[in-house]
Amino acid sequence: MTLRATPDISGHCTRCNHGVRTVQPWPHWRRVRYGYFAVLVGALFCAPVILADGFVLIPMLMVFIASIGPLNSLVRKMPTCADCGAPIEGGLPPLQPKSA
């Protein structure tokens, strides 16, 4: 898989010490994450069917629930330098936990 960098200079790399083109993560991972939770709510309404077939559907639901970890890591991914691969400061901020 080839990575595509932005066509123009879009960030400053501290390792290269000059303006560089950046490799941006796919911007729609957050929407995919919201869709994930919508499917999980839909599974809640299908609970009687899921519980009736405990041999297949319950393990599949466990795998689905475990898949939130890689999805969260894709949401948090920072833009990187196209030349050296260092994270770019001042790019898209990572997810921050809400303070109480």
C-alpha positions in Angstrom: 0.0 0.0 0.0 1.5 3.3 -1.0 1.0 6.3 1.2 0.0 9.6 -0.3 1.4 12.8 1.0 -0.3 16.2 0.7 0.7 18.0 -2.5 1.9 21.2 -0.7 3.9 21.9 2.4 1.5 21.4 5.2 3.6 21.1 8.4 7.0 21.7 10.0 9.1 18.7 10.9 11.4 19.1 13.9 13.6 16.2 12.8 14.1 17.5 9.2 14.0 21.1 10.5 12.0 22.6 7.6 8.5 22.7 6.1 7.5 19.3 4.7 4.6 17.5 3.1 2.7 15.4 5.5 1.0 12.1 5.3 -2.5 12.6 6.8 -4.6 9.7 8.2 -7.9 9.1 6.6 -10.2 11.9 8.1 -13.3 9.8 8.4 -12.1 7.3 11.1 -14.1 9.2 13.7 -17.3 8.7 11.7 -16.6 5.0 11.4 -16.2 4.9 15.2 -19.7 6.5 15.6 -21.1 3.9 13.2 -19.4 1.2 15.3 -21.3 2.3 18.4 -24.6 2.6 16.4 -24.1 -1.1 15.4 -23.4 -2.0 19.0 -26.7 -0.3 20.1 -28.5 -2.2 17.3 -27.0 -5.4 18.8 -28.5 -4.5 22.1 -32.0 -4.5 20.5 -31.2 -7.9 19.0 -30.1 -9.4 22.4 -32.8 -12.1 22.5 -31.7 -13.4 19.1 -28.0 -13.2 20.0 -28.6 -15.0 23.3 -30.7 -17.7 21.6 -27.7 -18.7 19.4 -24.9 -18.8 21.9 -22.6 -21.0 19.9 -22.0 -18.5 17.0 -23.4 -15.1 17.7 -22.0 -14.5 21.2 -18.3 -15.2 20.2 -18.9 -13.0 17.1 -20.2 -10.2 19.3 -17.1 -10.6 21.6 -14.8 -10.2 18.5 -16.8 -7.2 17.4 -16.4 -5.6 20.9 -12.7 -6.3 20.9 -12.3 -4.5 17.6 -12.8 -1.1 19.2 -9.1 -1.0 20.3 -7.6 -0.8 16.8 -10.4 1.6 15.7 -9.5 3.9 18.5 -5.8 3.8 17.6 -6.7 4.8 14.0 -8.8 7.7 15.3 -5.8 9.0 17.4 -3.2 8.7 14.6 -1.2 11.9 14.1 0.0 13.3 10.7 3.6 12.3 9.9 6.4 13.7 7.9 6.5 12.3 4.3 10.4 12.3 4.3 11.3 10.8 7.7 8.1 9.6 9.3 8.3 11.7 12.4 5.0 12.9 14.0 4.2 16.5 13.1 3.6 18.8 16.0 0.6 21.1 15.6 -1.2 18.7 13.3 -4.6 17.2 14.2 -4.7 16.8 17.9 -5.2 13.3 19.4 -8.3 12.4 21.3 -8.2 13.8 24.8 -10.3 12.4 27.6 -13.1 14.6 28.8 -12.3 16.0 32.2 -15.0 15.7 34.9 
